[in-house]
Amino acid sequence: MSKTIEYKLREGAKSTKEVLGEHLYHKISQALNQYEFNPDLQLESRLTGMILELSARDVTVMLASDGILRLSISQALCALVKLVPELESIATAFEEESKMSLTQDDIGTLVYTSVAKLEPALASKITGTS
């Protein structure tokens, strides 16, 4: 967890979800800043809300890795296209860019996180990471 997030949590003024949500919203806004879309869609807020439905641990992993965050945004955008078809061109372009932004470390983190959900005690041994 980043020092900023830890500090805000120690202040006690905000819940974990609120602190993670603020950081997540900022990063999502940055990731989408090159795309033009109707501001009435409140796309950043929608995506933030969708991603915050995940566990705090998963969101923290996303905040630590731009590649993993971009992948998650891409997945959320694809889900939103079903409700808001006008987002299809943005979702397609974002998905292509997201594929290019994943590093080997990102892929390792994704594998570890997935295995840890199934076998927490053995995840490090199975994946060779921690």
PEHU-V36937 format. One record per helix or strand of 2 or more residues. SS is the DSSP state (2 for helix, 1 for strand). FROM is the first residue (numbers start at 1). TO is the last residue. If there is no record, write none. Layout:
# PEHU-V36937
SS:FROM:TO
SS:FROM:TO
This chain:
# PEHU-V36937
2:3:11
2:16:32
2:39:41
2:43:51
2:56:64
2:66:81
2:85:101
2:104:118
2:123:127
